Amino acid sequence: MSGSQRARFLDMDTLRDRFDRVFSDLMNTGSAADERANMPIDVHEEEQSVIVKASMPGIKPDDISVEVRNGVLTIRGTSTEQRDEAHGTWQVVERHVGHVARSITLPATVDESTGQAQYDDGVLTITFNKTLEKPGKMIEVQRGESGGVGQP
């Protein structure tokens, strides 16, 4: 295969990747595997805390939001990039630019008010203190006035 034929195939692969990305974004058909690939996380449980680390390279701290509600942690981020399309030819475009989001259920009951987030070198670290309080409430069933089932 000549060099020019090979270059055409590379151009077609790049074009196909761009179309796939555009249609995926438009149809919002991203799979859970895509979500994990865009924001891989580690969850570590210690005796007194739960620590979540999320890889978010290229995203500025001001463009990250962290929310925890009912034991579900949601992390969102937006990255932007300016590409100079007027000069040169892009050979490979793989870095994600746009919006990423990831929600996970925390492995233990945590005190949501103790959450702290720190961003350093593309890694977001979120730490929660565990709590002994279990969510929810038991409701005692009271016996009615009749005292039993089917009695008037």
Number of C-alpha atoms within 10 A of each C-alpha: 5 6 7 9 10 11 12 11 11 14 16 12 14 17 14 12 14 14 12 12 15 12 12 13 13 10 9 9 11 13 10 10 10 12 14 13 12 20 20 14 18 10 15 13 15 10 7 11 17 20 18 18 19 19 19 24 16 17 20 14 15 8 12 18 13 17 12 17 9 11 16 13 17 15 18 16 20 19 16 13 10 6 8 9 8 6 7 7 9 11 10 12 10 8 10 16 14 12 15 19 16 18 14 14 13 19 12 17 19 24 15 19 9 11 16 13 14 11 17 11 9 14 17 20 18 19 20 22 19 18 13 10 9 9 9 6 6 5 6 6 6 7 9 8 8 9 10 9 8 6 7 7
